[in-house]
Every structure is written in C-alpha cells, then in structure tokens.
C-alpha cells in the first residue's frame, strides 16, 4: 500500500500535460466523428472491392430522427449499379451537419459489404460513410440523386 501512492503520483505526472493543450500525438483524437477525413479519397480508395458490389438495398426513412419507419427498394440491375458505381469515384467533401434521408446497403455475394448514408435534398445532398472511426462525406452526383428519387417512388413497406 505504501508503494501505491508514489506509483500513482508518477503515473499522473507522466500523463499530465503542463501546457494545458493537447499533445501533437493526440491531436484530433478526442472525438473521432468530428475529425476531418485525411486526404481526398474516393469510396473505392477506402473500400477496395466497392466496385464488386452486385446488389443494393435502399432504405428511405419517413422520420429522420428515429429511423424506425422506412420503405425499401432493392436492385441488382446492371444499369442501376453502373450509376451507383460512377458516384464511388468522387473525392471527399467537407463534412456537413445535415441528417440522412436513407441508407444504402451494398451487397457482395449475398453479404452486406458496406453501408452508405445519403441525403437527397439539393442544399444538402451527400453520400456518407464511416471507416476506422472517421466520417467521410462525398458529393451525390445528379444521376444518382435522380435515380434514388425515382427508386423512392417504387419503394415498398417491409
């Protein structure tokens, strides 16, 4: 017990940063969701096999806060996948605070390969992914935006 206090004191002093500012090695690590994406990266840079996605399940939420109620649309159409995959080559954009309208599950050989969130409104359109605790936003190109709006009209209840 006599050794506990000196060891604790050494530990506290060793971990203390007297300047009061975060150390360079921990800079930006406090909140992984607020860290900016590193260099510009495409979705296929982050997910090597994203180009191999063979089907999509798209959820459209009726409530942007609770995500309890949704309608869904599924597709394995080569034409639909081509429009989706073209958007995967976009570079990252600045993160925004807009809420998601839905979720796209990209399937590869019958298993979920990636999850991508999206917003369809013109002032806030984006695709959003998480990887290794980082948030990445991508622009939603016009063709994919129109396709997602068209699919929404055909979406059905679960």
C-alpha positions as CSV (number, residue, x, y, z in Angstrom):
1,X,0.0,0.0,0.0
2,X,2.9,2.3,0.7
3,X,4.1,2.0,-2.9
4,X,0.7,2.7,-4.3
5,X,0.7,6.4,-3.7
6,X,4.2,7.1,-5.2
7,X,3.5,4.9,-8.3
8,X,0.1,6.7,-8.8
9,X,1.9,10.1,-8.5
10,X,4.5,9.2,-11.1
11,X,1.8,7.9,-13.4
12,X,-0.3,11.1,-13.0
13,X,2.7,13.4,-13.5
14,X,3.9,11.4,-16.6
15,X,0.5,11.7,-18.2
16,X,-0.1,15.3,-17.3
17,X,0.5,17.9,-20.0
18,X,1.6,21.1,-18.2
19,X,0.8,23.4,-21.2
20,X,-2.9,22.6,-20.9
21,X,-3.1,22.0,-24.7
22,X,-3.4,18.6,-26.4
23,X,-0.1,17.0,-27.3
24,X,0.6,16.7,-31.0
25,X,0.4,12.9,-30.9
26,X,-3.2,13.0,-29.6
27,X,-4.3,16.0,-31.7
28,X,-7.7,15.3,-33.2
29,X,-8.3,12.0,-31.4
30,X,-10.8,13.3,-28.9
31,X,-13.9,12.9,-31.0
32,X,-13.5,10.6,-34.0
33,X,-16.8,11.7,-35.5
34,X,-15.5,15.3,-35.7
35,X,-12.1,14.5,-37.2
36,X,-11.9,15.6,-40.8
37,X,-11.2,13.0,-43.4
38,X,-7.5,12.8,-44.2
39,X,-6.5,13.5,-47.8
40,X,-9.1,13.4,-50.5
41,X,-10.1,9.8,-51.1
42,X,-12.7,8.1,-53.2
43,X,-15.0,5.5,-51.9
44,X,-13.1,2.9,-53.8
45,X,-9.9,4.1,-52.2
46,X,-11.4,3.3,-48.8
47,X,-13.2,0.1,-49.8
48,X,-11.1,-1.7,-52.3
49,X,-13.8,-4.0,-53.5
50,X,-16.6,-1.5,-53.7
51,X,-16.6,-1.9,-57.4
52,X,-17.6,-5.5,-56.9
53,X,-21.0,-4.7,-55.2
54,X,-23.6,-6.8,-57.0
55,X,-26.9,-5.5,-55.5
56,X,-28.3,-2.7,-53.4
57,X,-31.0,-2.4,-50.7
58,X,-32.0,1.2,-50.2
59,X,-34.0,2.3,-47.1
60,X,-35.9,5.6,-47.2
61,X,-36.8,6.8,-43.7
62,X,-40.1,8.5,-43.0
63,X,-38.7,10.1,-39.8
64,X,-35.2,11.5,-40.0
65,X,-34.8,11.4,-36.2
66,X,-36.0,7.9,-35.2
67,X,-35.3,5.8,-38.3
68,X,-38.0,3.3,-37.1
69,X,-40.3,3.6,-40.1
70,X,-39.0,3.1,-43.6
71,X,-39.7,1.9,-47.1
72,X,-37.2,0.0,-49.1
73,X,-36.1,-0.7,-52.7
74,X,-33.9,-3.5,-53.9
75,X,-32.0,-3.7,-57.2
76,X,-29.4,-5.8,-58.9
77,X,-29.8,-4.1,-62.3
78,X,-26.5,-3.6,-64.1
79,X,-27.8,-0.1,-65.2
80,X,-28.6,0.9,-61.6
81,X,-25.3,-0.4,-60.3
82,X,-23.4,1.4,-63.0
83,X,-24.9,4.8,-61.9
84,X,-24.1,3.9,-58.3
85,X,-20.5,2.9,-59.0
86,X,-19.8,6.0,-61.0
87,X,-20.5,8.0,-57.9
88,X,-17.9,5.9,-56.0
89,X,-15.1,7.7,-57.8
90,X,-15.9,11.2,-56.3
91,X,-13.4,12.8,-53.9
92,X,-14.4,13.6,-50.3
93,X,-16.1,16.9,-49.5
94,X,-16.3,18.8,-46.2
95,X,-18.5,17.2,-43.6
96,X,-21.9,18.8,-43.1
97,X,-24.5,18.7,-40.4
98,X,-27.4,17.5,-42.5
99,X,-29.4,14.5,-41.4
100,X,-29.6,11.4,-43.6
101,X,-32.7,10.6,-45.7
102,X,-31.8,6.9,-46.0
103,X,-29.3,4.1,-46.1
104,X,-27.8,2.1,-48.9
105,X,-26.6,-1.4,-48.1
106,X,-24.2,-2.5,-50.8
107,X,-24.2,-6.3,-51.1
108,X,-21.4,-8.5,-52.4
109,X,-22.1,-12.2,-53.0
110,X,-25.2,-12.1,-50.7
111,X,-23.5,-10.4,-47.8
112,X,-23.5,-6.7,-46.7
113,X,-20.2,-5.3,-47.9
114,X,-20.7,-1.6,-47.0
115,X,-23.3,0.8,-45.6
116,X,-23.7,4.2,-47.1
117,X,-25.9,7.0,-45.8
118,X,-27.4,9.6,-48.1
119,X,-29.4,12.9,-48.3
120,X,-31.4,13.8,-51.4
121,X,-32.2,17.5,-50.8
122,X,-30.4,19.9,-53.2
123,X,-29.0,22.1,-50.5
124,X,-27.5,19.1,-48.6
125,X,-27.1,16.1,-51.0
126,X,-24.3,13.7,-49.9
127,X,-23.2,10.2,-49.5
128,X,-21.6,9.4,-46.1
129,X,-19.5,6.5,-44.9
130,X,-17.7,5.6,-41.7
131,X,-14.4,3.8,-41.8
132,X,-11.9,3.3,-38.9
133,X,-13.8,5.8,-36.7
134,X,-13.7,8.5,-39.4
135,X,-16.6,10.2,-41.1
136,X,-16.3,10.7,-44.9
137,X,-18.8,12.7,-47.0
138,X,-19.0,12.5,-50.7
139,X,-21.0,14.6,-53.3
140,X,-24.1,12.9,-54.6
141,X,-24.0,13.3,-58.3
142,X,-27.1,14.3,-60.2
143,X,-27.6,10.9,-61.9
144,X,-27.6,9.0,-58.7
145,X,-29.7,11.6,-56.9
146,X,-32.4,11.3,-59.6
147,X,-32.2,7.5,-59.6
148,X,-32.6,7.5,-55.8
149,X,-35.7,9.8,-56.1
150,X,-37.1,7.5,-58.8
151,X,-36.5,4.4,-56.7
152,X,-38.2,6.0,-53.7
153,X,-41.5,6.2,-55.7
154,X,-41.3,2.4,-56.1
155,X,-40.1,1.6,-52.6
156,X,-42.4,-0.6,-50.5
157,X,-43.1,-1.3,-46.9
158,X,-41.2,-4.1,-45.2
